[in-house]
């Protein structure tokens, strides 16, 4: 009976290992497909650049004498970091006391919304007769 239990345990472990290998292989195939797609994009870009260079030379454009400058990135220069934003360690314009802790009483109070008084011409008094157009 002990041998049968060991063989069952062995078969389960082999199946788990086989499934894990299949998942890893599928992930590897996805990575290879992505790399091949990127290589294709790069080949197409290089081909387009060569065509553009030939066309500019054919038209007599003086593009080779101009200094080459790399364009500025459109997004942030730093990579986006995951996780919470780091807290600001330095106080902003005297918001902190001498001990370094912020004082809630030093903050500006919120402005209260003031009700606008209604104009006297818009108030209709029930005792006054209203004028009609007849």
C-alpha positions in Angstrom: 0.0 0.0 0.0 2.9 2.4 0.8 4.3 1.9 -2.7 0.9 2.7 -4.3 0.7 6.0 -2.3 4.2 7.0 -3.3 3.4 6.3 -7.0 0.2 8.4 -6.8 2.1 11.2 -5.2 4.9 10.9 -7.8 2.3 11.1 -10.7 0.7 14.2 -9.1 4.0 15.9 -8.8 4.9 15.0 -12.4 1.6 16.4 -13.7 2.1 19.7 -11.7 5.6 20.0 -13.1 4.4 19.3 -16.7 1.6 22.0 -16.3 4.2 24.5 -15.0 6.5 23.8 -17.9 3.6 24.3 -20.4 2.8 27.7 -18.8 6.4 28.7 -19.0 6.7 27.6 -22.6 3.5 29.6 -23.5 5.0 32.7 -21.9 8.2 32.2 -23.7 6.4 31.9 -27.0 4.5 35.1 -26.3 7.8 36.9 -25.6 9.4 35.5 -28.8 6.3 36.7 -30.8 6.7 40.2 -29.2 10.4 40.4 -30.0 9.8 39.3 -33.6 7.1 41.9 -34.0 9.4 44.6 -32.7 12.2 43.5 -35.0 9.7 43.7 -37.9 8.8 47.3 -36.9 12.5 48.2 -36.7 13.2 46.7 -40.1 10.3 48.7 -41.6 11.5 51.9 -40.0 15.0 51.4 -41.2 13.7 50.8 -44.7 11.6 53.9 -44.6 14.6 56.0 -43.4 16.7 54.7 -46.3 13.9 55.5 -48.8 13.6 59.0 -47.3 17.3 59.6 -47.5 17.4 58.5 -51.2 14.4 60.7 -52.0 16.0 63.8 -50.3 19.2 63.2 -52.1 17.3 62.8 -55.4 15.6 66.2 -54.9 18.9 67.9 -54.0 17.9 68.7 -50.4 20.9 69.8 -48.3 19.8 67.7 -45.3 23.2 66.1 -44.7 24.9 69.4 -43.8 22.4 70.2 -41.0 23.3 69.3 -37.4 21.5 66.3 -36.1 19.5 66.8 -32.9 17.6 64.2 -31.0 13.9 65.2 -30.5 12.7 65.7 -27.0 10.6 62.9 -25.6 6.9 63.7 -25.5 6.3 62.1 -22.2 8.1 62.3 -18.9 11.8 61.8 -19.0 11.8 59.5 -16.0 10.1 56.1 -16.0 6.9 55.9 -14.2 7.4 54.3 -10.8 4.9 51.9 -9.3 3.5 52.4 -5.9 2.6 55.4 -3.8 4.1 58.8 -4.5 6.9 59.7 -2.2 6.0 62.2 0.5 7.5 65.7 0.4 10.1 65.8 3.2 10.7 69.6 3.1 7.9 72.0 4.3 6.4 74.4 1.8 6.8 78.1 2.7 6.6 77.9 6.5 3.8 75.5 6.9 5.8 73.6 9.5 6.6 74.7 13.0 10.1 74.6 14.5 9.6 71.0 15.6 9.0 70.0 12.0 5.4 69.0 12.4 2.7 70.8 10.5 0.4 73.1 12.5 -3.3 72.6 11.4 -4.2 76.1 12.8 -1.6 77.7 10.5 -3.5 76.6 7.4 -5.8 79.2 5.7 -9.4 78.9 6.6 -11.8 77.9 3.9 -13.9 80.6 2.4 -17.5 80.5 3.2 -20.0 80.9 0.4 -22.0 84.1 0.9 -25.7 84.2 -0.2 -26.4 86.9 -2.7 -29.3 89.2 -1.6 -32.2 89.2 -3.9 -32.9 92.5 -5.7 -36.1 94.4 -4.5 -37.5 94.5 -8.0 -37.7 90.7 -8.2 -39.6 90.4 -4.9 -43.4 90.4 -5.4 -45.4 91.6 -2.4 -48.9 90.1 -2.1 -50.3 93.5 -0.9 -49.3 95.4 -4.0 -51.6 95.0 -7.1 -49.7 93.7 -10.1 -50.0 95.6 -13.3 -51.3 93.8 -16.3 -51.0 94.7 -19.9 -54.8 95.3 -20.5 
